[in-house]
Amino acid sequence: MQAWVMHKETPRHRATTMEDRLMKKLLYVGMDVHKESIVIACAGEGEEVRVLGTIVNTSIALDAAIRKLVSSGKQPVFVYEAGPCGYVIYRHLRERGFSCMVTAPSLIPRKTGDRVKTDMRDAIMLTRLFRAGELTGITVPDADDEAMRDLFRARLDAKKISKTVRQQLVGFLLRIGAVYSGTKHWTKTHFKWLDELSLPQPAQQLALQEYIDAIRQCDNRVARLESMLQTSAAQWKRLEEVKRLQTLRGVSFLTAIGLIAELGDLRRFKTARQLMAYTGLVPSENSSGGAIHRGRITKTGNVNVRWLLVESAWSYRLKARKSACLLKRQVDADEKVQELSWKAQVRLCGRYQRLLQKGKSKGKVITCIARELAGFIWALGNMQSEKQAA
């Protein structure tokens, strides 16, 4: 009777069959993106990877390539490496209803013996790894979050330029033997001394004035950008998260907005440990068998977030207390937020002193405090305010 042929199809079997059918209709597309060109490779399930060609990096050329891919009768899914070209292509594809992954370059598996690298080989490699499920995608920020992040980074760039110009002026004065006798630089007294400084050579006096003007221009630019951050944050959807972070000691408005702008939605991290790992403040490990070896911190992830956390961690070297400035930032905060802020301060201040008494260096202790501070930031980011709960 051959009864084994007429078996009853279970719901699980039907789901698997439908999944297999959908997989066969997918067309995996890997793109090697550059400023002026895009190399495209594609492959279906069980097919050999083929190079579609090179197109100009414009939306018109990309749409033409998409029409060619769709004409094959399969559903294209795209992937490309994160890079200087940003997320323009990602958003363009998503607006047209296509799935797209932006993968982290540092997490792409690479053969150690492969010394040949071309755009075509990169596109083929991305396609193969994408089809095999070996790529790790990054979280792409929405347009509002990216705009706030760009404004914050513009302020960071302005501060770096201001620091460079100051160093150049100090070096110039040291070369000509003009040494300031005061204790602190860049105060009103210091600038008054600079304005009244008279040099013997007219050319040197001109150089001095140019340095002074450049410093004041940089300071004005930083002040303008900070004012713009205040104005833009008032209309930002993540303003409540920024306010909650400001209840922590050592986290001012600029630090809070920088952390949220760089991290985005903190709820995307399932645990506090994931956020700690993302900041690169966790120790590296090289263990084998029964031997466990832990080394320096990994320093992976976002550099700006790690720097902000370390700078904030220095405030916990002092005794735990609620200063007038901190109480002012906590005026409108929920009771649970204030309790968690005080809990963080008591724990981190005490931990700093205990680790210091054990003979740990200040650098290592601050790194440890910064890592735990990231955990409290994660908790505040995932905490619902009373207004949201209502």
C-alpha positions in Angstrom: 0.0 0.0 0.0 3.0 2.3 0.5 1.3 4.0 3.5 4.5 5.8 4.3 4.0 8.1 1.2 0.5 9.2 2.4 1.7 10.6 5.8 -0.1 13.5 7.4 1.6 16.9 7.1 2.1 18.5 10.5 1.9 22.3 11.0 5.6 22.3 11.8 6.3 20.6 8.5 4.2 23.1 6.6 6.0 26.0 8.2 9.4 24.5 7.4 8.3 24.0 3.8 7.1 27.6 3.5 10.3 28.8 5.0 12.3 26.8 2.5 10.3 28.2 -0.4 10.8 31.8 0.8 14.5 31.2 1.2 14.8 30.0 -2.4 13.2 33.2 -3.6 15.7 35.4 -1.8 18.4 37.1 -3.7 21.4 38.1 -1.5 23.1 41.3 -2.7 26.5 42.4 -1.4 27.6 46.0 -2.2 31.1 47.4 -1.8 30.3 51.1 -1.4 32.7 54.0 -2.2 32.2 57.7 -2.7 31.8 57.5 -6.4 31.0 53.9 -7.2 29.3 50.8 -5.9 30.3 47.2 -6.9 27.4 44.8 -6.7 27.5 41.1 -6.4 24.5 38.8 -5.9 23.5 35.1 -5.5 20.4 33.1 -4.8 20.1 30.1 -2.4 22.5 27.4 -3.7 23.7 29.5 -6.6 27.2 30.6 -7.4 28.0 34.3 -6.5 28.1 36.5 -9.6 29.2 40.1 -10.0 26.4 42.3 -11.4 28.8 45.2 -12.2 29.9 48.6 -11.0 27.5 51.5 -10.9 27.8 55.2 -10.0 27.0 56.0 -6.4 23.8 57.9 -7.1 20.1 57.1 -6.2 19.2 57.0 -9.9 21.9 54.4 -10.7 20.9 52.4 -7.6 17.3 52.3 -8.6 18.2 51.1 -12.1 20.2 48.2 -10.5 17.3 47.4 -8.2 14.9 47.1 -11.1 17.3 44.7 -12.8 17.6 42.6 -9.6 13.8 42.5 -9.1 13.3 41.4 -12.7 14.8 38.1 -11.8 11.7 37.2 -9.9 13.4 37.0 -6.5 13.3 39.3 -3.5 16.6 41.1 -3.1 18.1 41.6 0.4 21.0 44.0 0.6 24.2 44.3 2.7 27.1 46.7 2.8 29.9 47.7 5.2 29.5 50.7 7.5 31.9 53.5 6.4 32.3 57.1 5.6 29.4 57.2 3.2 27.0 56.9 6.1 23.4 55.5 5.9 22.1 57.2 2.8 21.9 53.9 0.8 20.3 52.1 3.8 17.6 54.6 4.1 17.0 54.8 0.4 16.5 51.0 0.2 14.3 50.9 3.3 12.1 53.7 1.9 11.5 51.4 -1.2 10.5 48.5 1.0 13.7 46.4 0.8 15.6 44.8 3.6 19.1 46.1 4.1 21.8 45.3 6.7 24.8 47.6 7.5 27.5 45.3 8.8 30.4 46.3 11.2 33.7 46.0 9.3 35.6 44.9 12.4 33.3 41.9 12.8 33.6 40.6 9.3 35.4 37.2 9.2 38.5 37.4 7.1 41.1 34.8 6.1 44.5 35.5 7.6 46.3 34.2 4.5 44.3 36.2 2.0 46.5 39.1 0.9 44.5 40.1 -2.2 41.8 42.8 -1.7 39.8 44.3 -4.5 36.3 45.9 -4.7 35.0 42.9 -6.6 36.3 40.4 -4.1 34.9 42.4 -1.2 31.4 42.4 -2.8 31.6 38.7 -3.4 32.8 38.0 0.1 30.0 40.1 1.6 27.4 38.2 -0.5 28.7 34.8 0.6 28.9 35.7 4.3 25.5 37.4 4.2 23.9 34.3 2.7 25.6 32.1 5.3 24.4 34.3 8.2 28.0 35.1 9.3 27.6 38.9 9.3 26.8 41.1 12.3 24.6 44.1 11.6 24.8 47.4 13.4 22.0 49.5 14.7 21.3 52.3 12.3 20.1 55.5 14.0 17.1 57.3 12.7 17.6 60.7 11.0 16.8 62.7 14.2 19.3 60.9 16.4 22.0 61.1 13.7 21.4 64.8 13.4 21.8 65.4 17.1 24.9 63.2 17.1 26.4 65.2 14.3 25.8 68.4 16.2 27.4 67.0 19.3 30.4 65.8 17.3 30.7 69.3 15.7 31.2 70.7 19.2 33.8 68.0 20.0 35.7 69.0 16.8 35.5 72.7 17.8 36.9 71.9 21.2 39.8 69.9 19.7 40.7 72.8 17.3 40.6 75.2 20.3 42.9 73.0 22.3 45.3 72.7 19.3 45.4 76.5 18.9 46.1 77.0 22.6 49.0 74.6 22.4 50.4 76.4 19.4 50.3 79.7 21.3 52.0 78.3 24.4 54.7 76.8 22.2 55.2 80.1 20.4 55.5 82.1 23.6 58.0 79.5 25.0 60.2 79.8 22.0 60.5 83.6 22.4 61.0 83.4 26.2 57.6 85.0 27.2 56.5 83.0 30.2 53.3 83.7 32.1 53.9 84.0 35.9 50.3 83.2 37.0 49.0 79.9 38.2 46.2 79.3 35.7 46.1 79.8 32.0 43.1 81.0 29.8 41.5 83.0 32.6 40.6 86.7 32.3 43.9 87.6 34.0 45.8 85.5 31.5 44.1 87.0 28.5 44.7 90.5 29.9 48.4 89.6 30.1 48.4 88.3 26.5 46.7 91.5 25.3 49.2 93.7 27.0 52.2 91.6 26.0 54.6 93.7 23.8 57.2 91.8 21.6 60.3 93.3 20.2 59.7 92.2 16.6 56.7 93.6 14.7 56.3 90.2 12.8 56.2 88.3 16.1 53.6 90.8 17.5 51.4 90.1 14.4 51.8 86.3 15.0 50.8 86.7 18.6 47.7 88.7 17.7 46.6 86.1 15.1 46.9 83.3 17.7 44.9 85.3 20.3 42.2 86.0 17.7 42.1 82.4 16.6 41.5 81.3 20.2 38.7 83.7 20.7 37.1 82.6 17.5 37.2 79.0 18.6 35.7 79.9 22.0 32.9 81.7 20.3 32.3 78.8 18.0 32.1 76.3 20.9 29.7 78.6 22.7 27.4 78.8 19.6 27.4 75.1 19.2 26.5 74.5 22.9 23.7 77.0 22.5 22.5 75.1 19.4 22.6 71.8 21.4 20.4 73.4 24.1 17.9 74.6 21.5 17.8 71.3 19.6 17.6 69.1 22.7 14.4 71.0 23.7 12.7 69.5 20.6 14.3 66.1 20.7 12.3 63.0 21.4 15.0 61.7 23.8 14.9 64.7 26.1 13.5 62.7 29.0 16.4 60.3 28.8 18.9 63.2 28.8 17.2 64.6 31.9 17.4 61.3 33.8 21.1 60.9 33.0 21.7 64.3 34.4 20.6 63.1 37.9 23.9 61.2 38.1 27.0 62.7 39.6 29.5 63.8 37.0 27.0 63.8 34.2 26.2 67.3 33.1 23.9 68.4 30.2 26.6 68.1 27.6 27.8 64.7 28.8 24.2 63.4 29.0 23.3 64.6 25.5 26.5 63.2 24.2 25.9 59.8 25.7 22.3 59.6 24.4 23.3 61.0 21.0 26.0 58.4 20.5 24.2 55.4 22.1 20.7 56.1 20.8 17.9 54.1 22.4 19.4 52.4 25.4 16.7 49.7 25.3 18.4 48.1 22.4 20.9 46.7 24.9 19.2 43.7 26.6 21.5 43.8 29.6 23.9 46.2 31.3 26.8 43.9 30.4 26.0 44.4 26.7 26.4 48.1 27.1 29.6 47.7 29.1 31.0 45.5 26.3 29.9 48.0 23.7 31.8 50.8 25.4 35.0 48.7 25.3 35.6 49.0 29.1 35.5 45.3 29.8 38.8 43.4 30.1 40.0 41.3 27.2 40.4 37.6 27.7 42.7 34.8 26.3 41.7 31.6 28.1 42.4 28.1 27.1 41.7 24.9 29.0 41.8 25.6 32.7 44.0 28.7 32.3 42.3 32.1 32.5 44.1 35.1 31.3 42.5 38.6 31.3 44.3 41.6 29.9 43.7 45.2 29.2 40.3 46.6 28.3 39.1 45.8 24.7 38.7 49.5 23.7 36.1 48.4 21.1 32.9 50.2 20.3 32.3 53.9 20.5 35.3 56.0 21.4 33.3 59.1 22.4 31.1 57.1 24.8 34.2 55.6 26.5 35.8 59.0 26.8 32.7 60.6 28.3 32.3 57.8 30.8 35.9 58.0 31.9 35.7 61.7 32.4 32.5 61.4 34.4 34.0 58.7 36.6 36.7 61.1 38.0 33.9 62.9 40.0 33.4 59.7 42.1 36.9 60.0 43.6 35.4 62.4 46.1 33.1 61.6 49.0 29.4 60.9 48.3 27.3 64.0 48.7 24.5 65.9 47.0 25.9 69.2 45.9 23.7 72.2 45.1 24.4 71.7 41.4 23.3 68.1 41.5 20.1 68.9 43.5 19.3 71.5 40.9 19.5 68.9 38.1 17.3 66.5 40.2 14.4 69.0 40.8 11.9 67.5 38.3 13.2 63.9 38.5 11.1 61.0 39.7 11.7 59.6 43.2 12.9 56.3 41.7 15.4 58.1 39.5 16.7 60.1 42.5 17.1 56.9 44.5 19.0 55.2 41.8 21.2 58.2 41.4 22.1 58.2 45.1 22.6 54.5 45.1 25.1 54.8 42.2 27.0 57.6 44.0 27.3 55.7 47.2 28.4 52.5 45.5 30.9 54.1 43.1 32.4 56.5 45.6 32.9 53.6 48.1 34.3 51.3 45.4 36.8 53.9 44.3 38.2 54.2 47.8 38.2 50.4 48.4 40.1 49.7 45.2 42.6 52.5 45.9 43.3 51.0 49.3 44.0 47.7 47.7 46.9 49.3 45.8 45.3 49.6 42.4 46.5 52.4 40.2 44.2 55.4 39.7 43.8 54.7 36.0 42.6 51.1 36.6 40.2 52.3 39.3 38.7 55.0 37.2 38.2 52.4 34.3 36.4 50.2 36.7 34.2 53.0 38.0 33.4 54.1 34.4 32.4 50.5 33.5 30.0 50.3 36.5 28.7 53.8 35.7 27.7 52.5 32.3 25.5 49.9 34.1 23.7 52.6 36.0 23.2 54.6 32.8 21.6 51.5 31.2 19.3 51.2 34.2 18.2 54.8 33.9 17.8 54.5 30.2 15.4 51.5 30.6 13.5 53.1 33.5 10.0 54.4 32.7 9.1 57.8 34.2 5.8 58.2 36.1 4.4 60.1 33.2 5.1 57.3 30.7 3.7 54.7 33.1 0.5 56.7 33.5 
